[in-house]
């Protein structure tokens, strides 16, 4: 209801401006931009916009607003934008030609053009602002160019005759109420490029029977298809995550809804007042359906029959041919061959097909577009009556026609400087300068006048007076000579009674300063005053107490002069160090220190803290310098103890490891351990000696037993 009221309010405001425009005198030419002009032919009803650059934005009614005399609008190449409200309420405007140079169309540019039946926006247009074609009640066909990325708010709102609209694949967003109230719109295809369908986008499209939603749309705005009463079925792709409140409310014929698996939220009254036999085909499972957040007031949805896992294999049907774009001067007509699924009606694929040949340009007669000048060629052009394309050819320049020489930049001669003027010849046709020659006028010289007095200085106390005798030129006023001449003798100073600046004391002289009273002088002189005789007047004595390092005394000073003396000296007290604190710097073997602060001052004293060394703390013994014992040599190792506090060595004991002796278990004369060859018998494994003779083996056997026990 608010949307309907806003539409009627906007229409009322536009209609109230209409009589004002009609009452004004009908003009036929003017400007509508910095470099854009317009001309109107009342006989044919054609309005022609020419120039380069953008049109102005018409926040107040434009010169064309409400003019019923305008029937045809031609915008020529070079114009880059159509201004805000430029052609609103041109009630009899039926034909509009927009060139490829236009990149932007402002808001309300063609709103209320009730006779406009068809509009084609070229691919050069990047942006069409809101309400641009609002209330064009006869508009039946609209083609948006591929440069557009957004269908603006209320772009075609109230276009009740609109039956055919082509949304290009470049559009990513369909705005609020963009097709609201398009009651004749039968079908619409939202391309795969679109990501969101705005609130009330197709509000009240009561003839809408077929809607194809692209597979990138994520949001269907509130009341987007409100009261689309002819719509019987809708397929919501898997890309959609949110169906906002009242999105399909009032779709009284809607009995079949296929909902994709991506939907996570369904707003309040999203499917209220739909067909009583509403059936829901949900692509996902029952569990997924129950996980969807469904807002309140969705009784129609919750009571509908729901088919889960509703998928099928598409079956291609016949091909439908629809006119996509009419033939132009340079391009043939293009039809769109679309194939739909025979089961669900989803568009499976489409293919553009060219038909016939381009129409070719329909140029008119040559006209002079730019008149040639003396130096620049002109231009003739002719325009195509269908597309507005322009063909040009040059017209040769005419050449200059010299006129009489004229004087310019005249400078009169002065006393010391010459004068001059420029002799200039201009073209009598275009006014361009053809030649310029500078002529000289000789200087006139100075004319001295009477001498005048300047810089007069009257005589002062110490200096005589003077003045400058100056001679000036009576013509230019320049100074020709200057001579300084004396006048009068010095006047001497006129001293005042003086001021005592330093009074004399018992022992010191004082000072008196005298100032000259003559105006502008300000000189001073200083005279000495003799000391005042008499005894000193002593102040109260000041006692300075002794410190640790300095002696104390009593100080006496004269109250009248700076004389003084000291007596009653007391010797320095010396430092008092009573409380010492450890500095915690003792080690295992060395004493640390301790420090005390003087009881009377901040002086400190640091002395040795005798007996503070805390001695070593022996750790567990460790082995070092280990040497293994061999057959004929002893081994050894050092047992060392380190302090656990400082890490220094506190004790070291060397232990001997007795030699092992040779082992010859095979009685082959070779040591099993070191491989040494033994002569004169085998070495004993116990004593290391060689036991030969007949009973050597018995002695070795006996010693082996002893070695085993050992």
C-alpha positions as CSV (number, residue, x, y, z in Angstrom):
1,X,0.0,0.0,0.0
2,X,2.9,2.4,0.8
3,X,4.4,1.7,-2.6
4,X,1.1,2.5,-4.4
5,X,0.7,5.7,-2.5
6,X,4.3,6.7,-3.4
7,X,3.6,6.1,-7.1
8,X,0.4,8.3,-7.0
9,X,2.3,11.0,-5.1
10,X,5.1,11.1,-7.7
11,X,2.6,11.2,-10.6
12,X,0.7,14.1,-8.9
13,X,3.9,16.1,-8.5
14,X,4.9,15.6,-12.1
15,X,1.4,16.5,-13.3
16,X,1.4,19.8,-11.3
17,X,4.5,20.9,-13.2
18,X,2.8,20.2,-16.5
19,X,0.6,23.4,-16.8
20,X,3.6,25.6,-16.1
21,X,5.5,24.2,-19.0
22,X,2.5,24.4,-21.3
23,X,1.9,28.0,-20.5
24,X,5.4,29.1,-21.4
25,X,6.2,30.3,-24.8
26,X,7.3,27.4,-27.0
27,X,11.0,27.7,-27.7
28,X,12.7,25.9,-30.5
29,X,16.4,26.0,-29.6
30,X,18.5,26.0,-26.4
31,X,21.3,24.4,-24.4
32,X,20.9,21.3,-22.2
33,X,24.5,20.8,-21.3
34,X,27.9,22.5,-21.3
35,X,28.5,21.4,-24.9
36,X,25.1,20.0,-25.7
37,X,22.3,21.9,-27.5
38,X,18.7,21.1,-28.6
39,X,16.5,22.1,-31.5
40,X,12.8,21.4,-31.9
41,X,10.8,21.3,-35.2
42,X,7.1,22.0,-34.2
43,X,5.9,20.9,-37.7
44,X,7.3,17.4,-37.5
45,X,7.4,17.1,-33.7
46,X,11.0,16.0,-33.7
47,X,13.4,17.0,-30.9
48,X,17.1,16.8,-31.8
49,X,19.8,16.6,-29.2
50,X,23.4,17.3,-30.5
51,X,26.8,18.0,-29.2
52,X,29.5,16.3,-27.1
53,X,29.5,15.3,-23.4
54,X,26.8,14.9,-20.8
55,X,23.4,16.5,-20.6
56,X,22.7,18.5,-17.5
57,X,20.7,17.1,-14.5
58,X,17.3,18.7,-14.4
59,X,16.4,18.9,-10.7
60,X,13.8,21.6,-11.8
61,X,11.5,20.8,-14.8
62,X,13.5,20.5,-18.0
63,X,12.6,22.6,-21.1
64,X,10.9,19.5,-22.5
65,X,9.0,18.3,-19.4
66,X,5.3,17.9,-20.2
67,X,5.6,19.1,-23.8
68,X,2.9,17.1,-25.7
69,X,4.2,18.5,-29.0
70,X,7.3,16.2,-28.9
71,X,6.6,13.0,-30.8
72,X,10.1,11.9,-31.9
73,X,13.4,12.2,-30.0
74,X,16.7,11.8,-31.7
75,X,19.9,12.0,-29.7
76,X,23.0,12.2,-32.0
77,X,26.4,10.5,-31.5
78,X,28.6,12.5,-29.1
79,X,26.2,12.9,-26.3
80,X,27.4,10.8,-23.4
81,X,24.5,10.9,-20.9
82,X,20.7,11.7,-20.6
83,X,20.1,14.0,-17.6
84,X,17.8,13.4,-14.6
85,X,14.2,14.1,-15.5
86,X,15.2,15.2,-19.0
87,X,12.1,14.0,-20.9
88,X,9.6,13.2,-18.2
89,X,5.9,13.5,-19.0
90,X,6.4,14.0,-22.7
91,X,2.9,12.5,-23.2
92,X,3.0,12.1,-27.0
93,X,6.6,10.9,-27.4
94,X,6.4,7.6,-29.4
95,X,9.9,7.1,-30.8
96,X,13.3,7.4,-29.1
97,X,16.7,6.9,-30.7
98,X,19.7,6.5,-28.3
99,X,23.2,6.4,-29.9
100,X,26.1,4.2,-28.9
101,X,27.9,7.2,-27.3
102,X,25.5,7.3,-24.4
103,X,26.9,5.7,-21.2
104,X,24.3,6.8,-18.6
105,X,20.6,7.5,-18.4
106,X,19.5,9.5,-15.3
107,X,16.6,8.9,-13.0
108,X,13.1,9.8,-14.2
109,X,14.6,10.5,-17.6
110,X,11.5,9.1,-19.5
111,X,9.0,8.7,-16.6
112,X,5.4,9.4,-17.6
113,X,6.0,9.1,-21.4
114,X,2.6,7.5,-21.8
115,X,2.8,7.0,-25.6
116,X,6.2,5.4,-25.8
117,X,5.8,1.8,-27.0
118,X,9.3,0.4,-27.4
119,X,12.8,1.2,-26.0
120,X,16.2,-0.3,-26.9
121,X,19.1,0.6,-24.7
122,X,22.4,0.2,-26.5
123,X,25.3,-1.8,-25.1
124,X,27.3,1.4,-24.5
125,X,25.0,2.3,-21.6
126,X,26.6,1.2,-18.3
127,X,23.9,2.6,-15.9
128,X,20.2,3.4,-15.9
129,X,19.1,5.2,-12.8
130,X,15.9,4.5,-10.8
131,X,12.4,5.4,-12.2
132,X,13.9,6.1,-15.6
133,X,10.8,4.6,-17.4
134,X,8.3,4.7,-14.6
135,X,4.7,5.1,-15.7
136,X,5.3,4.6,-19.4
137,X,1.9,3.0,-19.7
138,X,2.1,2.1,-23.4
139,X,5.6,0.6,-23.3
140,X,5.3,-3.0,-24.5
141,X,8.9,-4.0,-25.3
142,X,12.2,-3.2,-23.5
143,X,15.7,-4.3,-24.5
144,X,18.5,-3.7,-21.9
145,X,22.0,-3.5,-23.4
146,X,24.8,-5.8,-22.3
147,X,26.7,-2.9,-20.5
148,X,24.1,-2.8,-17.7
149,X,24.9,-4.7,-14.5
150,X,21.9,-3.6,-12.3
151,X,18.2,-3.2,-13.0
152,X,17.6,0.0,-10.9
153,X,14.8,0.5,-8.4
154,X,11.4,1.2,-10.0
155,X,13.0,1.2,-13.4
156,X,9.8,0.0,-15.3
157,X,7.3,0.4,-12.4
158,X,3.8,1.0,-13.6
159,X,4.5,0.0,-17.3
160,X,1.2,-1.7,-17.4
161,X,1.5,-2.6,-21.2
162,X,5.0,-4.2,-20.9
163,X,4.8,-7.8,-22.2
164,X,8.4,-8.5,-23.3
165,X,11.6,-7.6,-21.5
166,X,15.1,-8.9,-22.1
167,X,17.5,-8.8,-19.2
168,X,21.1,-9.3,-20.4
169,X,23.5,-11.8,-18.9
170,X,25.6,-9.0,-17.4
171,X,23.0,-8.0,-14.8
172,X,23.8,-9.1,-11.2
173,X,21.0,-7.4,-9.3
174,X,17.3,-6.7,-9.9
175,X,16.2,-3.7,-7.7
176,X,13.2,-2.9,-5.6
177,X,9.9,-2.5,-7.4
178,X,11.8,-2.5,-10.7
179,X,8.9,-4.2,-12.6
180,X,6.2,-3.5,-10.0
181,X,2.8,-3.0,-11.5
182,X,3.7,-4.4,-15.0
183,X,0.3,-6.0,-15.2
184,X,0.7,-7.2,-18.8
185,X,4.1,-9.0,-18.3
186,X,3.5,-12.7,-19.2
187,X,7.0,-14.2,-18.9
188,X,10.4,-13.2,-17.6
189,X,13.8,-14.9,-17.5
190,X,16.2,-14.0,-14.8
191,X,19.6,-14.8,-16.2
192,X,22.3,-16.9,-14.4
193,X,24.3,-13.7,-13.8
194,X,21.7,-12.3,-11.3
195,X,22.5,-12.8,-7.6
196,X,19.6,-11.1,-5.9
197,X,15.9,-10.3,-6.7
198,X,15.0,-7.1,-4.8
199,X,11.9,-6.5,-2.7
200,X,8.6,-6.1,-4.7
201,X,10.6,-6.5,-7.9
202,X,7.6,-8.1,-9.7
203,X,4.9,-6.8,-7.4
204,X,1.4,-7.1,-8.8
205,X,2.4,-8.6,-12.2
206,X,-1.0,-10.3,-12.4
207,X,-0.5,-11.7,-16.0
208,X,2.9,-13.3,-15.2
209,X,2.6,-17.0,-16.1
210,X,6.3,-18.1,-16.5
211,X,9.3,-17.2,-14.4
212,X,12.7,-18.7,-14.9
213,X,15.1,-17.9,-12.0
214,X,18.9,-18.2,-12.8
215,X,21.0,-20.6,-10.9
216,X,23.1,-17.9,-9.2
217,X,20.3,-16.1,-7.4
218,X,20.8,-16.3,-3.6
219,X,18.0,-14.1,-2.3
220,X,14.4,-13.5,-3.3
221,X,13.3,-10.3,-1.7
222,X,10.2,-9.6,0.3
223,X,7.0,-9.4,-1.7
224,X,9.1,-10.0,-4.9
225,X,6.2,-11.8,-6.7
226,X,3.4,-10.5,-4.5
227,X,-0.1,-10.9,-6.2
228,X,1.3,-12.5,-9.4
229,X,-2.1,-14.2,-9.6
230,X,-1.6,-16.0,-13.0
231,X,1.6,-17.8,-11.9
232,X,0.9,-21.5,-11.5
233,X,4.4,-23.0,-10.9
234,X,7.8,-21.8,-9.9
235,X,11.2,-23.5,-9.6
236,X,13.6,-22.1,-7.0
237,X,17.2,-23.2,-7.8
238,X,19.7,-24.7,-5.4
239,X,21.6,-21.4,-5.3
240,X,18.8,-19.6,-3.3
241,X,19.5,-19.5,0.4
242,X,16.7,-17.1,1.6
243,X,13.1,-16.5,0.5
244,X,12.0,-13.4,2.3
245,X,8.6,-12.5,3.8
246,X,5.5,-12.5,1.4
247,X,7.8,-13.4,-1.5
248,X,5.0,-15.3,-3.3
249,X,2.1,-14.1,-1.2
250,X,-1.2,-13.6,-3.1
251,X,-0.2,-15.9,-6.0
252,X,-3.6,-17.4,-6.0
253,X,-3.0,-19.8,-8.9
254,X,0.4,-21.1,-7.6
255,X,-0.1,-24.8,-7.0
256,X,3.4,-26.2,-7.6
257,X,6.7,-25.0,-6.1
258,X,10.0,-26.7,-6.5
259,X,12.5,-25.6,-3.8
260,X,16.2,-26.1,-4.1
261,X,18.4,-27.7,-1.4
262,X,20.2,-24.5,-0.7
263,X,17.3,-22.7,1.0
264,X,18.0,-22.1,4.7
265,X,15.3,-19.5,5.6
266,X,11.7,-18.9,4.5
267,X,10.2,-15.6,5.7
268,X,6.7,-15.0,7.1
269,X,3.8,-15.4,4.8
270,X,6.1,-16.4,2.0
271,X,3.4,-18.5,0.3
272,X,0.3,-17.2,1.9
273,X,-2.9,-16.9,-0.2
274,X,-1.6,-19.4,-2.8
275,X,-3.7,-22.2,-4.4
276,X,-5.5,-24.4,-1.9
277,X,-3.9,-27.6,-3.5
278,X,-0.4,-26.2,-3.1
279,X,2.3,-28.9,-3.5
280,X,5.9,-28.5,-2.6
281,X,8.7,-30.4,-4.4
282,X,11.7,-30.2,-2.2
283,X,15.0,-31.3,-3.8
284,X,16.5,-32.4,-0.4
285,X,15.6,-34.9,2.2
286,X,13.0,-34.7,5.0
287,X,15.7,-34.1,7.5
288,X,17.1,-31.2,5.4
289,X,13.6,-29.7,5.1
290,X,13.0,-29.9,8.8
291,X,16.3,-28.0,9.3
292,X,15.0,-25.0,7.3
293,X,14.1,-21.9,9.4
294,X,10.5,-21.2,8.5
295,X,9.1,-18.0,10.1
296,X,5.7,-17.6,11.5
297,X,2.4,-17.2,9.5
298,X,3.4,-19.9,7.0
299,X,0.4,-22.1,7.6
300,X,-0.2,-22.6,3.8
301,X,3.4,-23.8,3.4
302,X,3.3,-26.1,6.4
303,X,0.0,-27.6,5.5
304,X,1.0,-28.2,1.8
305,X,1.8,-31.7,0.5
306,X,5.6,-31.9,0.5
307,X,7.5,-34.3,-1.9
308,X,11.1,-34.9,-0.7
309,X,14.1,-35.6,-2.9
310,X,12.1,-34.2,-5.9
311,X,14.5,-34.7,-8.8
312,X,14.1,-35.8,-12.3
313,X,16.1,-36.1,-15.5
314,X,15.3,-33.3,-17.9
315,X,13.5,-34.1,-21.1
316,X,14.1,-31.6,-23.9
317,X,11.0,-30.4,-25.7
318,X,10.6,-28.4,-28.8
319,X,12.4,-25.2,-29.6
320,X,10.6,-21.9,-29.2
321,X,11.7,-19.0,-31.3
322,X,11.5,-15.5,-29.9
323,X,12.6,-12.2,-31.4
324,X,15.6,-11.0,-29.4
325,X,16.5,-7.9,-31.4
326,X,15.2,-6.3,-34.5
327,X,17.4,-5.9,-37.6
328,X,19.3,-2.6,-37.7
329,X,21.3,-0.8,-40.3
330,X,24.4,-2.8,-39.5
331,X,23.1,-6.0,-37.9
332,X,20.5,-8.6,-39.0
333,X,17.6,-9.5,-36.8
334,X,18.4,-12.0,-34.0
335,X,16.0,-14.7,-32.7
336,X,16.5,-16.7,-29.5
337,X,15.9,-20.4,-29.9
338,X,15.0,-21.7,-26.4
339,X,14.5,-25.3,-25.4
340,X,12.6,-26.2,-22.2
341,X,12.2,-29.3,-20.1
342,X,8.9,-31.0,-20.9
343,X,8.5,-32.1,-17.3
344,X,9.4,-29.0,-15.2
345,X,9.5,-26.4,-17.9
346,X,13.0,-25.3,-16.9
347,X,15.0,-23.6,-19.7
348,X,17.7,-26.1,-20.7
349,X,19.6,-24.1,-23.3
350,X,19.2,-21.2,-25.7
351,X,20.9,-20.1,-28.8
352,X,20.8,-16.8,-30.7
353,X,20.1,-17.2,-34.4
354,X,20.6,-14.4,-37.0
355,X,17.9,-14.0,-39.6
356,X,18.1,-12.1,-42.9
357,X,20.5,-9.2,-43.7
358,X,21.2,-5.8,-42.1
359,X,18.9,-3.1,-43.4
360,X,21.7,-0.8,-44.5
361,X,21.8,2.9,-43.8
362,X,19.2,5.3,-45.1
363,X,21.2,8.5,-45.5
364,X,19.6,11.8,-46.3
365,X,21.0,14.8,-48.2
366,X,24.4,16.4,-47.4
367,X,24.2,19.4,-45.0
368,X,26.8,21.8,-43.9
369,X,27.6,20.8,-40.3
370,X,30.7,23.1,-39.9
371,X,31.3,26.1,-42.1
372,X,34.9,26.3,-43.4
373,X,37.1,29.2,-42.1
374,X,40.1,30.9,-43.5
375,X,42.5,28.2,-42.0
376,X,40.2,25.3,-41.1
377,X,38.2,23.0,-43.4
378,X,34.5,22.7,-42.8
379,X,32.5,19.6,-42.7
380,X,29.3,18.3,-44.4
381,X,27.4,15.4,-43.0
382,X,24.3,13.3,-43.5
383,X,22.4,11.1,-41.1
384,X,20.7,7.8,-41.3
385,X,17.0,8.2,-40.6
386,X,16.8,4.8,-38.9
387,X,19.8,4.5,-36.5
388,X,21.2,8.1,-36.4
389,X,24.6,7.1,-37.8
390,X,26.4,10.1,-39.3
391,X,28.6,10.1,-42.4
392,X,30.9,13.2,-42.9
393,X,33.1,14.7,-45.7
394,X,35.4,17.8,-45.5
395,X,34.9,21.2,-47.1
396,X,38.2,23.1,-48.0
397,X,39.4,26.2,-46.1
398,X,38.8,29.6,-47.8
399,X,42.1,31.4,-47.0
400,X,42.8,34.8,-45.3
401,X,41.9,38.3,-46.7
402,X,44.3,41.0,-45.3
403,X,42.9,44.3,-44.0
404,X,44.5,47.7,-43.2
405,X,47.3,48.0,-40.6
406,X,46.2,49.2,-37.2
407,X,48.2,50.5,-34.2
408,X,48.2,48.4,-31.0
409,X,50.0,48.3,-27.7
410,X,51.0,52.0,-28.1
411,X,53.5,53.1,-25.4
412,X,54.2,56.9,-25.3
413,X,58.0,57.8,-25.1
414,X,59.3,58.9,-21.7
415,X,62.3,61.1,-20.7
416,X,64.8,58.2,-20.7
417,X,62.9,55.4,-22.5
418,X,61.7,55.2,-26.1
419,X,58.0,54.6,-26.9
420,X,56.7,52.1,-29.4
421,X,53.6,50.7,-31.1
422,X,52.7,47.5,-33.0
423,X,51.6,47.8,-36.7
424,X,49.2,44.9,-37.0
425,X,47.3,43.4,-40.0
426,X,44.2,41.3,-39.4
427,X,42.2,39.1,-41.8
428,X,39.0,41.0,-42.7
429,X,37.0,37.8,-42.7
430,X,38.0,35.8,-39.6
431,X,39.9,38.4,-37.7
432,X,43.0,36.3,-37.3
433,X,46.3,38.2,-36.9
434,X,48.4,37.9,-40.1
435,X,51.4,40.1,-39.3
436,X,52.8,42.3,-36.5
437,X,55.7,44.8,-36.7
438,X,56.9,46.9,-33.7
439,X,57.8,50.6,-34.4
440,X,60.0,52.7,-32.0
441,X,59.4,56.3,-30.8
442,X,62.6,58.1,-29.5
443,X,62.9,59.2,-25.8
444,X,62.1,62.9,-25.0
445,X,64.8,63.7,-22.3
446,X,64.3,65.3,-18.8
447,X,63.0,68.8,-17.9
448,X,64.5,70.0,-14.5
449,X,62.2,71.9,-12.1
450,X,62.9,74.2,-9.1
451,X,64.9,72.7,-6.1
452,X,62.7,71.7,-3.2
453,X,63.6,71.0,0.5
454,X,63.3,67.4,1.8
455,X,64.4,65.5,4.9
456,X,64.6,68.6,7.1
457,X,66.3,67.8,10.4
458,X,66.2,70.5,13.1
459,X,69.3,71.2,15.3
460,X,69.6,68.9,18.3
461,X,71.6,69.0,21.6
462,X,74.8,67.5,20.0
463,X,74.2,67.9,16.2
464,X,73.5,70.8,13.8
465,X,70.4,70.9,11.6
466,X,70.3,70.0,7.8
467,X,68.0,69.5,4.7
468,X,68.2,68.1,1.2
469,X,67.9,70.4,-1.8
470,X,66.3,68.1,-4.5
471,X,65.7,68.8,-8.2
472,X,62.9,66.7,-10.0
473,X,62.0,66.3,-13.7
474,X,58.7,68.2,-14.4
475,X,57.7,65.7,-17.0
476,X,58.3,62.2,-15.4
477,X,59.0,63.2,-11.8
478,X,62.3,61.4,-11.7
479,X,64.9,62.8,-9.2
480,X,67.7,64.5,-11.1
481,X,69.9,65.8,-8.2
482,X,70.1,65.8,-4.4
483,X,72.4,67.9,-2.1
484,X,72.5,67.9,1.7
485,X,73.0,71.3,3.3
486,X,73.7,72.2,7.0
487,X,71.5,74.5,9.0
488,X,72.0,75.9,12.6
489,X,74.5,74.9,15.4
490,X,74.1,72.2,18.2
491,X,71.8,73.4,21.1
492,X,73.6,71.7,24.1
493,X,71.7,69.5,26.7
494,X,69.1,70.8,29.2
495,X,69.5,68.5,32.2
496,X,66.8,67.8,34.8
497,X,67.3,67.6,38.6
498,X,68.4,63.9,38.4
499,X,67.3,60.7,40.0
500,X,69.2,58.7,42.7
501,X,69.5,55.2,41.2
502,X,71.8,53.8,43.9
503,X,71.8,55.3,47.4
504,X,75.2,55.6,49.2
505,X,75.9,53.4,52.2
506,X,78.4,53.3,55.1
507,X,81.2,52.3,52.9
508,X,80.0,52.5,49.2
509,X,79.3,55.4,46.9
510,X,75.9,56.0,45.4
511,X,74.8,57.0,41.9
512,X,72.5,59.9,40.5
513,X,71.4,59.9,36.9
514,X,70.4,63.2,35.0
515,X,68.2,63.2,31.8
516,X,68.1,65.8,29.1
517,X,64.7,67.5,29.0
518,X,64.9,68.6,25.3
519,X,62.2,66.8,23.2
520,X,63.6,63.9,21.1
521,X,67.0,63.8,22.9
522,X,66.8,61.4,25.8
523,X,70.6,61.6,26.6
524,X,71.6,60.8,30.2
525,X,74.7,61.4,32.4
526,X,75.7,59.7,35.7
527,X,77.3,61.3,38.8
528,X,78.8,59.6,41.9
529,X,77.4,60.2,45.4
530,X,79.9,60.1,48.3
531,X,79.5,57.4,51.1
532,X,77.5,58.4,54.2
533,X,79.7,58.5,57.4
534,X,78.6,56.7,60.5
535,X,78.7,53.2,62.3
536,X,77.4,50.0,60.8
537,X,73.9,48.8,61.7
538,X,74.2,45.1,62.3
539,X,71.5,42.6,61.4
540,X,70.6,39.7,63.7
541,X,73.5,37.2,63.7
542,X,72.9,34.0,61.6
543,X,74.3,30.7,63.1
544,X,75.4,28.2,60.5
545,X,75.6,24.7,62.2
546,X,78.5,22.3,61.4
547,X,78.1,19.3,59.1
548,X,80.0,16.0,58.7
549,X,82.6,17.7,56.4
550,X,82.3,21.5,57.0
551,X,82.8,23.6,60.2
552,X,80.0,25.7,61.8
553,X,80.2,29.5,62.5
554,X,78.2,32.6,63.3
555,X,77.7,35.2,60.5
556,X,77.3,39.0,61.1
557,X,76.2,41.5,58.3
558,X,75.6,45.3,58.2
559,X,71.9,46.2,57.4
560,X,73.0,49.4,55.6
561,X,76.0,48.2,53.5
562,X,77.4,45.0,52.2
563,X,80.1,44.7,55.0
564,X,80.1,41.6,57.2
565,X,82.3,39.0,59.1
566,X,82.1,35.5,60.7
567,X,83.2,34.2,64.2
568,X,82.5,31.4,66.8
569,X,83.8,28.6,64.5
570,X,82.9,25.0,65.5
571,X,84.8,22.0,64.0
572,X,83.2,19.6,61.4
573,X,81.4,16.6,63.0
574,X,82.8,13.8,60.8
575,X,80.8,10.9,59.4
576,X,78.9,8.4,61.7
577,X,78.7,4.9,60.2
578,X,76.8,2.6,62.6
579,X,74.7,0.2,60.6
580,X,76.3,-2.0,57.9
581,X,74.4,-4.2,55.5
582,X,75.9,-7.1,53.5
583,X,76.4,-6.6,49.8
584,X,75.9,-10.4,49.2
585,X,79.1,-10.7,47.2
586,X,81.0,-13.4,49.2
587,X,82.2,-16.6,47.4
588,X,83.3,-20.0,48.6
589,X,86.8,-18.9,49.3
590,X,86.7,-15.0,49.5
591,X,85.0,-12.7,52.0
592,X,82.4,-10.3,50.7
593,X,81.8,-6.6,51.6
594,X,79.3,-4.6,53.6
595,X,78.1,-1.0,53.3
596,X,76.8,1.6,55.8
597,X,75.2,5.1,55.1
598,X,76.2,8.1,57.3
599,X,73.6,8.8,60.1
600,X,73.7,12.5,59.2
601,X,74.2,12.7,55.4
602,X,74.1,10.4,52.3
603,X,77.8,9.5,52.3
604,X,78.4,5.7,52.2
605,X,81.3,3.5,53.5
606,X,82.1,0.0,52.1
607,X,84.4,-2.4,54.1
608,X,85.3,-6.1,54.0
609,X,82.8,-8.4,55.6
610,X,85.3,-10.7,57.5
611,X,84.3,-14.3,57.8
612,X,81.5,-14.1,55.3
613,X,83.2,-16.7,52.9
614,X,80.9,-19.8,53.0
615,X,83.4,-22.5,52.0
616,X,83.1,-25.2,49.3
617,X,80.2,-27.6,49.1
618,X,81.7,-30.9,47.9
619,X,79.6,-32.8,45.3
620,X,79.7,-36.5,44.4
621,X,83.1,-37.9,43.2
622,X,83.4,-38.3,39.4
623,X,85.9,-40.3,37.3
624,X,88.3,-38.5,35.0
625,X,91.5,-39.4,33.0
626,X,90.6,-43.1,32.9
627,X,93.3,-45.4,31.3
628,X,92.5,-49.1,30.8
629,X,94.8,-51.9,32.1
630,X,96.4,-54.2,29.5
631,X,98.2,-57.5,29.6
632,X,101.6,-56.1,30.7
633,X,100.7,-52.5,31.9
634,X,98.6,-51.2,34.8
635,X,95.6,-48.9,34.2
636,X,94.5,-45.9,36.3
637,X,91.8,-43.2,36.8
638,X,91.3,-40.0,38.9
639,X,88.5,-39.7,41.4
640,X,87.7,-35.9,41.5
641,X,85.3,-33.9,43.8
642,X,83.9,-30.5,42.6
643,X,82.2,-27.8,44.6
644,X,78.4,-27.7,43.9
645,X,78.4,-23.9,44.5
646,X,81.3,-22.5,42.5
647,X,82.3,-25.6,40.4
648,X,86.0,-25.5,41.5
649,X,87.8,-28.7,42.2
650,X,88.1,-29.6,45.9
651,X,89.9,-33.0,45.8
652,X,91.5,-35.4,43.3
653,X,92.8,-39.0,44.1
654,X,94.5,-41.2,41.5
655,X,93.7,-45.0,41.6
656,X,95.7,-47.8,39.9
657,X,94.1,-50.7,38.0
658,X,96.3,-53.8,38.1
659,X,97.6,-55.2,34.7
660,X,95.6,-58.1,33.2
661,X,98.3,-60.5,32.1
662,X,98.4,-62.6,29.0
663,X,95.7,-65.3,28.2
664,X,96.5,-68.3,26.1
665,X,93.6,-70.7,26.4
666,X,94.6,-72.6,23.3
667,X,98.2,-73.2,24.4
668,X,99.3,-72.1,21.0
669,X,101.8,-69.5,22.2
670,X,99.7,-66.5,21.2
671,X,97.8,-64.2,23.7
672,X,94.0,-64.3,23.2
673,X,93.7,-60.6,24.3
674,X,96.6,-58.7,22.6
675,X,97.7,-61.4,20.0
676,X,101.3,-61.2,21.1
677,X,103.6,-64.2,20.3
678,X,105.0,-65.8,23.4
679,X,108.4,-67.6,23.3
680,X,109.7,-70.4,25.6
681,X,106.2,-71.3,26.6
682,X,102.9,-69.6,27.2
683,X,102.5,-66.6,29.5
684,X,100.5,-67.3,32.6
685,X,97.1,-65.6,32.8
686,X,97.6,-65.2,36.5
687,X,101.2,-64.1,37.0
688,X,102.2,-63.2,33.4
689,X,105.3,-65.3,33.5
690,X,106.3,-68.1,31.1
691,X,106.2,-71.6,32.6
692,X,108.1,-74.0,30.4
693,X,109.3,-77.5,30.9
694,X,107.5,-80.7,31.3
695,X,105.3,-79.4,34.2
696,X,104.7,-75.9,32.7
697,X,101.2,-76.9,31.7
698,X,100.3,-78.0,35.2
699,X,101.6,-74.7,36.8
700,X,99.5,-72.7,34.3
701,X,96.5,-74.8,35.0
702,X,96.8,-74.2,38.7
703,X,97.3,-70.4,38.2
704,X,94.2,-70.4,36.0
705,X,92.2,-71.7,38.8
706,X,93.6,-69.1,41.2
707,X,92.8,-66.4,38.6
708,X,89.3,-67.6,38.5
709,X,88.9,-67.4,42.2
710,X,90.5,-64.0,42.2
